Amino acid sequence: MHSRLLLRSIISLILLFTCCLITSAQDETFTMTSVGSDNFLITPWDLAYGPDDLLWVTERETGRVLRVDPATGDRDELLR
């Protein structure tokens, strides 16, 4: 009987802790900024910040790899 009560208490604490983590993550702010014109990318597939603080973007249909400066919108096509 004590083991069931202990198990229920542990599960309740885990659920409570998980809910607190989810709630605190939702309090963070997010700012979206447009970079470049509407036809800047054809079919963006993956995006990552590089060690040079530039965005590295792959395009699915063209196979291009682009490096984009988020501050200026300048881009370099690295692979095609």
C-alpha positions in Angstrom: 0.0 0.0 0.0 2.8 2.4 0.9 4.6 1.7 -2.4 1.5 2.6 -4.4 1.1 5.9 -2.5 4.8 6.6 -3.0 4.6 5.9 -6.7 1.6 8.1 -7.1 3.4 10.9 -5.3 6.4 10.6 -7.5 4.4 10.6 -10.7 2.5 13.7 -9.4 5.7 15.5 -8.7 7.1 14.7 -12.1 3.9 16.0 -13.8 3.9 19.1 -11.7 7.6 19.8 -12.5 7.0 19.1 -16.3 4.1 21.6 -16.3 6.2 24.3 -14.7 8.9 23.8 -17.3 6.5 24.1 -20.2 4.8 27.2 -18.7 8.2 29.0 -18.2 9.3 28.2 -21.7 6.1 29.8 -23.1 6.9 33.1 -21.3 9.9 33.8 -23.6 9.5 36.4 -26.2 10.1 35.9 -29.9 10.8 38.5 -32.6 10.5 37.7 -36.3 12.4 39.8 -38.8 12.1 39.6 -42.6 15.4 39.3 -44.4 15.5 40.1 -48.1 12.6 40.4 -50.6 9.7 38.0 -51.0 11.4 36.0 -53.7 14.7 35.8 -51.8 14.6 32.1 -51.4 12.8 29.6 -53.7 12.2 26.6 -51.4 14.1 27.0 -48.1 14.6 23.6 -46.4 17.0 24.0 -43.5 18.4 27.0 -41.6 21.2 27.3 -39.1 23.4 29.9 -37.5 27.0 29.4 -38.5 30.0 30.1 -36.3 30.4 33.3 -38.4 27.0 34.6 -37.1 25.6 34.3 -40.6 22.5 32.2 -41.5 23.3 29.1 -43.6 20.3 28.0 -45.7 19.7 25.0 -47.9 17.1 25.0 -50.6 15.3 21.7 -51.3 14.4 21.9 -55.0 17.5 23.8 -56.3 20.1 22.1 -54.0 21.7 25.5 -53.3 23.5 26.3 -50.1 23.4 30.0 -49.2 25.0 32.1 -46.6 22.9 35.1 -45.6 23.8 38.1 -43.4 20.7 38.7 -41.3 21.7 42.3 -40.7 22.0 43.4 -44.3 20.2 40.7 -46.3 23.4 40.1 -48.4 23.7 36.5 -49.6 26.5 34.3 -51.0 25.7 31.2 -53.0 28.2 28.6 -51.8 27.0 25.4 -53.6 24.7 24.6 -56.4 
